[in-house]
């Protein structure tokens, strides 16, 4: 399950495609138009794939400028899993709190013998 797919595109192609989008965005009506055009020229399956690479590069660049250490692409599935686990634990705590309140109320009631 934790197995990653083999990269379909080499890192050099990714870097070149991102650089081309960044350098030629002004020549197109929008960044999306530039992404679609460049993806087609370089034989990248879809514009969405290149858009994702561009966003990752922008995030990495912003983090390096601000000095922040961001979450790498490899860590993001782990972060998602931990967030789901955290939400599940919070729900379990709420259930336990409700049950504790219920049983505490049982002890406070006068008993009839």
Secondary structure as GFF3:
##gff-version 3
##sequence-region A 1 113
A	DSSP	alpha_helix	11	24	.	.	.	ID=ss1
A	DSSP	three_ten_helix	25	27	.	.	.	ID=ss2
A	DSSP	alpha_helix	31	42	.	.	.	ID=ss3
A	DSSP	alpha_helix	47	66	.	.	.	ID=ss4
A	DSSP	alpha_helix	73	108	.	.	.	ID=ss5
###
